[in-house]
Amino acid sequence: MKRLIVLAIIGLCAQLVDGSLGMAYGVTSTSLLLMFGIAPAAASASVHLAEVVTTAASGVSHIRFGNVDKGIVKKLILPGSIGAFLGALFLGSIPGHIIKPYVSVFLLGLGVFVIYRFLFNRKVVLEQNQKNINKRFFIPLGFIAGFFDATGGGGWGPIATPVLLSKKNIETRKVIGSVDTSEFAIAVCSSLGFFISLGWSEINFVWVFALMIGGIIAAPIAAWLVKIIPSHLLGVLVGGMIILTNVRTLLLTFSLPSNATVVIYSVLIGLWIIGIIFVALNLKKQKTQYEKA
């Protein structure tokens, strides 16, 4: 019973982060299940099955708070669903652990770029000034993000969110809301692929239910936070999460000593906090100047 409560809390926290920053539900939940000794394929299958419900709740919440660009969702769903289905279908034979570090290096660079952009670029992207991005851009993005999401137990948000945030013509909250909303289709297709390749016998439905409950509770709270948090502060929060998520992958790949890992995490988290404070102070300063004017 205690384990189920812990899983529900983890599901709540993971969805709170995922729904407000556009990533981390799969990574957090899968890591926990692997820690409990579940096989990688079964862990990924359980998480994706839980995400069918949590992403639906998250999508509905983001739509209600106006955080979704329907055009982006439509363009991401088809290639993402195909990638997720194929990734789930062939999980056992795909050397995802070999490719993943290279993807993490690329995403780590994007994370640094995202933080730099929102720390030092004061120009706020307005919805009415957005330009349409070529549809071809979304095909490889959706496919790759969906593929790695299925093979790694998490990857849709960590890949799709930073790439879209690197585009200056998309509003931050619309990126997060659209990625989270489109993830419902990816979760459904991943679950279908896992059902074909593994069968339902490999999935612990009690654990899935616990993850679902936590995620459902957190979904509307996360969507509300995306609505009220200023775009620059939101961008720095997302950028920091991108960096931490991909540094974790690289540290696991190179198997560094625990002391070195603690130092690296401490430095990164410290710099992240400084960046958040810097943006918050600037936003407060701008608000004061606006009120005086």
N, C-alpha and C positions, 0 to 999 in steps of 0.2 A: 504493500500500500504506500509506504514511504517513497518507493521508487517511482510510482505513478504520480504522486504529488510533485516530486522533483521534475519529472518529465513535463507535467502540465505547466510548472513555473518556467522551465526552460523554453517550452513552446510559446508562452506569453512573452518572455523577454526577447526571444528570437524574432517573433512577429512584430514586436514593438520597434525593434531596431530595423527590421526589414521593411516594414510599412512606412517608417519615417525617413529612412536613408536609402531605400531601394535595394537592399541586399542583406545577406547574412543569415536568413532563416535556414536555408539548406546547409550551409557550412556549419553553423552552430549545432543544429539538431543532429546532423550526420556524425559530427565529431563525438557527440555524447553517446550515440548508439554504438559507435565503434569502440568507445571506451568501455562499454558494457559487454563487449565481446561478440557483437553481431557481425556477420560477414559483410564486406563492403557492398555487395550487390543487394543483399537483404536490407541493409541499413538505408541505402539510397532508395530502394523501393518503398520502404515504410515512410520515409520522409516525404516522398513525392505523393504518396497516397494521402497523407495528412494535408499536404499543400493543396490538394484538390478543393478541400473545404476552406482552408485558411486564406488561400488566394482569392476564392470567390467572395469571402467576407471582406477581404482587403479591397478588392476591386469595387464592390458595391459602395464601400465607405469612401473611397477616393472619388468615385463618380458623384456621390452626394455632396462632397465638399468642393467639387469643381477642380480637382487636381489632374484631370485626364484629358489628353489630346487624342480624340478618337482616330484621327488619321495615322498617328504613330502606332497605336494599338493594332489597327488593321494591317499595317505594313509589316509588323513584327510577327504576328500570329502564325501565318502560314510557314515561312522558312524556319521559325523557331520550333513549331510543332513537328516538322519533318526531322529536324536535327535531334530533337529530344527523343522522338520515337526510335530513330536509328541508333542513337547512343544507348538507350535502354535495351534495345534488342540485342546489341552486340557487346554489351558491357564486359562480359567474361573474356572476350578475345581482343579487346582494344587496349593497347598500352598507354592508357590515359595518364598514368603516373610519370611516363617519360616525357610527354608533350606538355603537361601542366606547368612545370617550372618555367618553360620558355614563354608561355602565355602570361604567367605571373610577372615576369620581367617587363613585358610590354604594358601590362595593366598598372604595374608599380610606377612606370614612367607617366602614364596617364593620370594616376592619382596625384603625383607631384604637380603635374600641369594644372589639374583641377584646383588644387589648393592655391597655387600661384595666381591663377585667374581670379578666384574669388577673394583673395587677400588684397591684391594690388590693382584689380580692374574695378573701378568704381561705377562703371556704366551698367545700369540694371537693364536686363532684357525684358522688354514689354511684349505682351502677347500679340498686340496689334501690329508689331513690327517684325514678327517672325516671317521667315521665308520658307517655302517648301523645300525639303531636302529630297534629292533624287531618289526615286523608289529603289534603284539598284543598290544604293547604300545599305538598305535594310535587309536585303537578301542574304549576303554573307554574314552580316552582324547577327541576324536572328538565328541562322543555321548554326554558326559556331557557338553562340551563347547557349542555345538549346542542347546542342550536342554535349558540351562540357558540363552542363547542368545535370544531365542524366548520368554521365560517366563518373562524375566526381561527387554527386550528391548535393551540389550547389554550384552555381556558375552563371545562372541567368542574370541576376542582379549585378554581381561583381564584374561581368563583362559588358552587358548592355548599358548599365547606368553610366559608368565613366566615359564610354565612347560617345554616348549621346550628350553628356555634359561638356565634352570637348568642343561641341558645336556651339557657337556663340548665339545662334538664332533660336534656341529652344529654352523656354522658361524652366528654371530648376525644378519647381514643384510639379510641372507637367511631365518632366522626365521621370521623376520618381513615381508619380501616380500612374503614368502610362506603362512603365516597365512592370510595376506591381500588378496592374490589371491584366495585362497580356499574359502574365505568368500562369493564369488559370488554365489556358489552353496548353501550355507547356507541361504543366503538372498532369493534366488528363492524358496527353499523348505519352508521357514518360510512364505513367502507371499502366497504360495499355501495353506498352512495349515490355515492361517488367512482367505483366501477367502472362504474356506469350512466352517469354524466355524462362521465367522462374516458376510461374504458377502462384496461387494464393497461399500455398502451404508455407512458403518462406517468410511470410509477413506476420508480425505479431500485432494483431488488431487492437489489443488492449493498449499497447504502447502508442499506436497510431491515434487512438481515440484520445489519449491523454494529451498528445501534442496538438490535436485539433482543438480541444477545449481551451487551452492556453492561447492559441493563435486567434480564435474567434473573439475572445475577450479583448485582446490587444488591438485588433484590426481598426475599429473606429477611433480609438485613442490616437493611434499612429497617423491616420489620415487627417485628423484634426490638427495634430502637431505640424504636419506638412503645410497645412493651410495658414497657420499663424506665424510660423518661424520665417524671418526675413530671408530672402533668397541668398544673400552673400554668406550669412551664418550657416544656412542649410548646405551651401556648397562646400564650405570648409569642413563641416561635420561629415559629409559624404566623402570628401577627399581623404580625410584621415582614416575613415573606415576602409576605403579602397587600399590605402597603403598598408594598414595593419593586416588586412586579410591576405594580401599577396606576400607580404614579408613572412607571415606565418607559413605559407606554402614553401617558400624558399628555405626557411630555417629547417623545416621538416625534411626537405630534400638533402640538405648538406649535413644534417645531424650534428649541429654545433653543440658544444658543452652547455649545460644548463646555465652556468654563470654568465656566459656570453649572451645567451638568449635573453636573460633577465635584463642585462645592461642595454641591449638593443631595444627591447620593448619599453624600458623606462625612458630612454632618450626620445624615442618616437612619440610616446604618449605625452611626455613633457612638452615637446615642441608643438604637438597637436593642441594641447591646452593653452599654450601661449598664443597660438594662432586664433583660437576661439575667443580668447579674451581681447586680443587686438581688434578683431572684427566687431565684437560686441561694444567695445569702447568707441570705435569709429561710428557705429550706428547710433549710439547714444549722443555723440557729438553732433552728428548730422541732424538728429531730431531736435536738439537744443537750438541749433542755428536756425532751423526751419520755424520753430515756435517764436523765436525772437523776431524773425523777419515778418 
